[in-house]
Amino acid sequence: MVVLDGKEVSNKVRASLIPRIEKFHEKVGRPPHLTVVIVGDDKASHVYVRNKKIACEKLGMTSSIHALPDTATQNELNTLLRELNNDAKVDGILVQFPLPKHLSSDEVLSVVSPEKDADGLTFKSLGYFFAGKPIVRPCTPEGVMTILKHYNIEVEGKRVVVVGRSNIVGKPMAHMLTEANATVTICHSKTKNLSQYTKEADLVVVAAGKAGLLGKEDFKKDAVVIDVGMHGSGQGGKLCGDVRFEELNGWVAAATPVPGGVGPMTITTLLQNTCLLAEKRARLF
Ligand code: NAD
């Protein structure tokens, strides 16, 4: 079984961004800039936000963090987002979810401009994307496509099952694979006899958010398995996915591990999207 190494792919993509960042800097007089907005004091979210800032700076991009208190109102948040939409020095905006309960993520997804939406998940961005005219593509499924390309895994004409139908992963994943000419079936929480579908597939992308949901018996021999799931409380408190990875060796052709599979690609695609948005606004190509 080939272990699809998301860290390796991620390093390669990040290295390819450096000359683009340098070129942008040279032409525009500053590097691409990602702004992250966080509300409240959820510790894990603050760690994610800091990691994104460090990742930007390692590549020579810049990043700023707008931390609003738990007491921030929707109006204050919307006002900040509109200011950032209009700030010429900001290329990408990312709002860290989840928000405190009194705030609406739908409003955030309506207010952030698609020209600056580094995550590719606002309603307008998704509209352009599903219409086949993406400005940028949603990070996690785009990261999966990059892994497949890196390992020369052809999807055209293949039978693919995507498990999950969220706006963040399942739906855009199924759309990207359809655009790549696969024949795609979407399974979800109301699918009866999930295994019957996954066992027929050449490629299965699992994004159900259920730790250890699928194992060897759910895949056909020599299938490719991509595990998007991420859970902090697997056996012994270790990070694990939706797939029982340890069962797969000797049965499937290739699979992503958790950690070290899809996860590293999500943040890398965020950096890539920020570069792309910066380049598009500066009309560098
Ligand atoms: P979600 O809860 O919004 O959606 C889960 C989807 O799975 C739903 O559409 C649901 O219908 C389906 N589902 C749930 N139980 C099922 C079952 N038993 N059988 C079939 N389908 C089932 O979650 P999400 O935001 O799409 O995330 C999915 C998983 O991916 C989570 O574990 C999340 O942590 C992870 N994730 C990882 C990354 C990453 O960077 N690696 C990024 C985003 C999400």
Residues whose N, C-alpha, C, O or C-beta is under 5 A from the ligand:
A	BS01	NAD	T140 V163 G164 R165 S166 I168 V169 G170 C187 H188 S189 A207 A208 G209 K210 V228 G229 M230 V262 G263 T266
